[in-house]
Amino acid sequence: MGPDQTVEIMRRVLIEAMMLSAPLLVTACLVSVLVSLVQTLTSVQEQTLTAVPRLAVVFVVMVAVLPWMVHRLVGFTVHMFTGFHKYLG
């Protein structure tokens, strides 16, 4: 396996990691912005108010997109194992 093939595998792994984490990260960012906006408008500066809604919404989104994430991860793993022979020789 040459350096080009190693870089290609790592590129695919990183793209897959970004695709799998994107829904959760975007959700967490949006909830954080909305809670910060509400805190600014109401002048309530409670630290637990930022963490609890974000955790709850991220958990709900994770449960909702978990089948898609598992399907995508299994497909990626199968693709890597079935196509691995071209990297070995």
Backbone as a printed PyTorch tensor [residue, N CA C, xyz], in Angstrom:
tensor([[[  0.8550,  -1.1640,   0.0000],
         [  0.0000,   0.0000,   0.0000],
         [  0.9020,   1.2270,   0.0000]],

        [[  0.7010,   2.0660,  -0.9840],
         [  1.5180,   3.2530,  -1.1190],
         [  0.9270,   4.4410,  -0.3730]],

        [[  1.6730,   5.5340,  -0.3490],
         [  1.1910,   6.7360,   0.3440],
         [ -0.0900,   7.3000,  -0.2740]],

        [[ -0.2180,   7.2080,  -1.5860],
         [ -1.4240,   7.7270,  -2.2300],
         [ -2.6620,   6.9550,  -1.7840]],

        [[ -2.5320,   5.6530,  -1.6650],
         [ -3.6680,   4.8310,  -1.2470],
         [ -4.0130,   5.0850,   0.2160]],

        [[ -2.9880,   5.2690,   1.0290],
         [ -3.2320,   5.5650,   2.4450],
         [ -3.9490,   6.8990,   2.6030]],

        [[ -3.5170,   7.8900,   1.8430],
         [ -4.1630,   9.2010,   1.8900],
         [ -5.6070,   9.0960,   1.4140]],

        [[ -5.8560,   8.3050,   0.3900],
         [ -7.2200,   8.1260,  -0.1180],
         [ -8.1220,   7.4730,   0.9280]],

        [[ -7.6210,   6.4650,   1.6200],
         [ -8.4010,   5.8080,   2.6690],
         [ -8.6960,   6.7920,   3.7950]],

        [[ -7.6880,   7.5380,   4.2120],
         [ -7.8920,   8.4990,   5.2980],
         [ -8.8500,   9.6110,   4.8760]],

        [[ -8.7930,  10.0220,   3.6230],
         [ -9.7170,  11.0400,   3.1210],
         [-11.1520,  10.5340,   3.1960]],

        [[-11.3510,   9.2950,   2.7830],
         [-12.7010,   8.7200,   2.8430],
         [-13.1970,   8.5720,   4.2800]],

        [[-12.3010,   8.1760,   5.1740],
         [-12.6800,   8.0290,   6.5820],
         [-13.0610,   9.3890,   7.1710]],

        [[-12.2850,  10.4200,   6.8810],
         [-12.5900,  11.7450,   7.4230],
         [-13.8780,  12.3120,   6.8440]],

        [[-14.1180,  12.0990,   5.5670],
         [-15.3740,  12.5640,   4.9600],
         [-16.5590,  11.8460,   5.5990]],

        [[-16.4120,  10.5580,   5.8200],
         [-17.4960,   9.7890,   6.4470],
         [-17.7380,  10.2670,   7.8800]],

        [[-16.6750,  10.5550,   8.6120],
         [-16.8250,  11.0570,   9.9790],
         [-17.5300,  12.4150,   9.9880]],

        [[-17.1930,  13.2710,   9.0290],
         [-17.8720,  14.5680,   8.9470],
         [-19.3460,  14.4070,   8.5940]],

        [[-19.6420,  13.4940,   7.6750],
         [-21.0300,  13.2870,   7.2880],
         [-21.8610,  12.7270,   8.4480]],

        [[-21.2650,  11.8380,   9.2410],
         [-22.0000,  11.2430,  10.3550],
         [-22.1900,  12.2240,  11.5080]],

        [[-21.2380,  13.1090,  11.7150],
         [-21.3410,  14.0370,  12.8430],
         [-22.0630,  15.3310,  12.4830]],

        [[-22.2450,  15.6070,  11.2080],
         [-22.8400,  16.8820,  10.7880],
         [-24.2330,  17.1400,  11.3570]],

        [[-25.1670,  16.1850,  11.3130],
         [-26.5020,  16.5010,  11.8510],
         [-26.4800,  16.8770,  13.3360]],

        [[-25.6650,  16.1880,  14.1030],
         [-25.6070,  16.4800,  15.5370],
         [-24.9280,  17.8180,  15.8100]],

        [[-23.8590,  18.1010,  15.0810],
         [-23.1510,  19.3620,  15.2850],
         [-23.9810,  20.5640,  14.8470]],

        [[-24.6500,  20.4440,  13.7250],
         [-25.4930,  21.5450,  13.2490],
         [-26.6460,  21.7840,  14.2170]],

        [[-27.2330,  20.7170,  14.6970],
         [-28.3170,  20.8500,  15.6710],
         [-27.8340,  21.5260,  16.9440]],

        [[-26.7000,  21.1010,  17.4520],
         [-26.1580,  21.7030,  18.6750],
         [-25.8550,  23.1850,  18.4740]],

        [[-25.3200,  23.5370,  17.3200],
         [-25.0300,  24.9450,  17.0400],
         [-26.3010,  25.7780,  16.9610]],

        [[-27.3050,  25.2660,  16.2710],
         [-28.5610,  26.0180,  16.1330],
         [-29.2560,  26.2070,  17.4790]],

        [[-29.2790,  25.1560,  18.2840],
         [-29.9120,  25.2680,  19.6040],
         [-29.1320,  26.2380,  20.4790]],

        [[-27.8130,  26.2070,  20.3990],
         [-26.9970,  27.1280,  21.1910],
         [-27.2560,  28.5760,  20.8010]],

        [[-27.3610,  28.8260,  19.5050],
         [-27.6320,  30.1950,  19.0500],
         [-29.0130,  30.6480,  19.5100]],

        [[-30.0030,  29.7720,  19.3830],
         [-31.3570,  30.1460,  19.8070],
         [-31.4360,  30.3890,  21.3120]],

        [[-30.8010,  29.5370,  22.0980],
         [-30.8250,  29.7200,  23.5540],
         [-30.0610,  30.9830,  23.9350]],

        [[-28.9590,  31.2470,  23.2790],
         [-28.2010,  32.4760,  23.5610],
         [-29.0160,  33.7080,  23.2130]],

        [[-29.7510,  33.6310,  22.1160],
         [-30.6080,  34.7520,  21.7270],
         [-31.7010,  34.9710,  22.7690]],

        [[-32.3130,  33.9040,  23.2260],
         [-33.3510,  34.0230,  24.2610],
         [-32.7520,  34.5560,  25.5490]],

        [[-31.5750,  34.1060,  25.9090],
         [-30.9300,  34.6000,  27.1260],
         [-30.6000,  36.0830,  27.0130]],

        [[-30.1550,  36.4950,  25.8590],
         [-29.8320,  37.9050,  25.6700],
         [-31.0770,  38.7720,  25.7240]],

        [[-32.1450,  38.3080,  25.0950],
         [-33.3810,  39.0930,  25.0790],
         [-34.0550,  39.1620,  26.4370]],

        [[-33.9240,  38.1110,  27.2440],
         [-34.5880,  38.0880,  28.5490],
         [-33.6500,  38.4310,  29.6990]],

        [[-32.3770,  38.6000,  29.4360],
         [-31.3660,  38.9230,  30.4560],
         [-31.2510,  37.8490,  31.5230]],

        [[-31.5380,  36.6060,  31.1690],
         [-31.3720,  35.4800,  32.0790],
         [-30.0360,  34.8200,  31.7340]],

        [[-29.1220,  34.8140,  32.6760],
         [-27.7860,  34.2820,  32.4120],
         [-27.5150,  33.0330,  33.2480]],

        [[-28.3610,  32.0620,  33.1220],
         [-28.2050,  30.8020,  33.8390],
         [-27.4440,  29.8180,  32.9700]],

        [[-26.3720,  29.2260,  33.4890],
         [-25.5230,  28.3300,  32.7100],
         [-26.2050,  27.0080,  32.3860]],

        [[-27.0220,  26.5080,  33.2970],
         [-27.6990,  25.2360,  33.0180],
         [-28.7460,  25.3850,  31.9250]],

        [[-29.2120,  26.6000,  31.7110],
         [-30.2080,  26.8420,  30.6740],
         [-29.6250,  26.6020,  29.2820]],

        [[-28.3160,  26.7450,  29.1240],
         [-27.7060,  26.5080,  27.8170],
         [-27.4380,  25.0320,  27.5760]],

        [[-27.0980,  24.2930,  28.6080],
         [-26.6860,  22.8980,  28.4420],
         [-27.8600,  21.9360,  28.3050]],

        [[-28.8740,  22.1040,  29.1040],
         [-29.9710,  21.1370,  29.1470],
         [-30.7620,  21.0870,  27.8330]],

        [[-31.1810,  22.2140,  27.2590],
         [-31.9050,  22.1100,  25.9800],
         [-31.0330,  21.5610,  24.8570]],

        [[-29.7710,  21.9420,  24.8460],
         [-28.8830,  21.4430,  23.8020],
         [-28.7160,  19.9350,  23.9140]],

        [[-28.5030,  19.4270,  25.1010],
         [-28.3760,  17.9790,  25.2930],
         [-29.6640,  17.2520,  24.9200]],

        [[-30.7900,  17.8070,  25.3080],
         [-32.0690,  17.1610,  25.0150],
         [-32.3410,  17.1190,  23.5090]],

        [[-32.1210,  18.2280,  22.8250],
         [-32.3960,  18.2710,  21.3820],
         [-31.4070,  17.3990,  20.6190]],

        [[-30.1390,  17.4220,  21.0090],
         [-29.1500,  16.5720,  20.3410],
         [-29.4830,  15.1000,  20.5540]],

        [[-29.9580,  14.7390,  21.7370],
         [-30.3580,  13.3560,  21.9850],
         [-31.5350,  12.9550,  21.0970]],

        [[-32.5230,  13.8240,  20.9710],
         [-33.6860,  13.5200,  20.1370],
         [-33.2750,  13.3850,  18.6760]],

        [[-32.4160,  14.2870,  18.2050],
         [-31.9550,  14.2130,  16.8210],
         [-31.1210,  12.9550,  16.6070]],

        [[-30.2980,  12.5960,  17.5840],
         [-29.4780,  11.3940,  17.4550],
         [-30.3600,  10.1510,  17.3440]],

        [[-31.4010,  10.0750,  18.1400],
         [-32.3190,   8.9420,  18.0550],
         [-33.0230,   8.9330,  16.7010]],

        [[-33.3400,  10.1180,  16.1820],
         [-34.0440,  10.1950,  14.9030],
         [-33.1530,   9.8020,  13.7270]],

        [[-31.8800,  10.1990,  13.7520],
         [-30.9910,   9.9190,  12.6100],
         [-30.1290,   8.6770,  12.8190]],

        [[-30.3110,   7.9960,  13.9280],
         [-29.4910,   6.8100,  14.1980],
         [-29.6400,   5.7210,  13.1330]],

        [[-30.8320,   5.4200,  12.6370],
         [-30.9110,   4.4090,  11.5710],
         [-30.1220,   4.8110,  10.3170]],

        [[-30.2000,   6.0810,   9.9470],
         [-29.4350,   6.5580,   8.7990],
         [-27.9340,   6.4560,   9.0540]],

        [[-27.5200,   6.8160,  10.2600],
         [-26.0960,   6.7580,  10.5970],
         [-25.5750,   5.3180,  10.5540]],

        [[-26.3370,   4.3990,  11.1150],
         [-25.9160,   2.9940,  11.1220],
         [-25.8840,   2.4480,   9.6990]],

        [[-26.9010,   2.7610,   8.9050],
         [-26.9390,   2.3070,   7.5190],
         [-25.7340,   2.8400,   6.7390]],

        [[-25.4210,   4.1050,   6.9140],
         [-24.2870,   4.7090,   6.2120],
         [-22.9680,   4.1160,   6.6930]],

        [[-22.8290,   3.8990,   7.9920],
         [-21.5940,   3.3410,   8.5390],
         [-21.3900,   1.8980,   8.1060]],

        [[-22.4550,   1.1140,   8.0860],
         [-22.3490,  -0.2760,   7.6260],
         [-21.9990,  -0.3090,   6.1470]],

        [[-22.6300,   0.5510,   5.3520],
         [-22.3040,   0.6160,   3.9300],
         [-20.8630,   1.0110,   3.6940]],

        [[-20.3760,   1.9680,   4.4510],
         [-18.9810,   2.3940,   4.3190],
         [-18.0300,   1.2670,   4.7020]],

        [[-18.3320,   0.5730,   5.7860],
         [-17.4780,  -0.5230,   6.2360],
         [-17.4560,  -1.6540,   5.2200]],

        [[-18.6090,  -2.0100,   4.6990],
         [-18.6710,  -3.0690,   3.6820],
         [-17.8960,  -2.6490,   2.4470]],

        [[-18.0510,  -1.3940,   2.0340],
         [-17.3300,  -0.8890,   0.8600],
         [-15.8140,  -0.9310,   1.0890]],

        [[-15.3830,  -0.5720,   2.2850],
         [-13.9460,  -0.5810,   2.5740],
         [-13.3990,  -2.0060,   2.5910]],

        [[-14.1250,  -2.9350,   3.1900],
         [-13.6350,  -4.3160,   3.2590],
         [-13.6990,  -5.0220,   1.9100]],

        [[-14.7170,  -4.7330,   1.1150],
         [-14.7870,  -5.3800,  -0.1960],
         [-13.8070,  -4.7620,  -1.1850]],

        [[-13.4880,  -3.5020,  -1.0200],
         [-12.5500,  -2.8480,  -1.9220],
         [-11.1330,  -2.8130,  -1.4020]],

        [[-10.8840,  -3.4460,  -0.2740],
         [ -9.5630,  -3.3890,   0.3440],
         [ -8.5140,  -4.1530,  -0.4490]],

        [[ -8.9460,  -5.1210,  -1.2310],
         [ -7.9930,  -5.9390,  -1.9950],
         [ -7.2260,  -5.0950,  -3.0080]],

        [[ -7.8200,  -4.0220,  -3.5060],
         [ -7.1100,  -3.1940,  -4.4740],
         [ -6.0080,  -2.3680,  -3.8330]],

        [[ -6.0790,  -2.1700,  -2.5230],
         [ -5.0330,  -1.4310,  -1.8270],
         [ -3.8610,  -2.3310,  -1.4270]],

        [[ -4.1270,  -3.6170,  -1.3050],
         [ -3.0770,  -4.5270,  -0.8390],
         [ -2.1790,  -5.0490,  -1.9610]],

        [[ -2.6290,  -5.0190,  -3.1290],
         [ -1.7040,  -5.5400,  -4.1040],
         [ -2.2580,  -5.7120,  -5.4480]]])
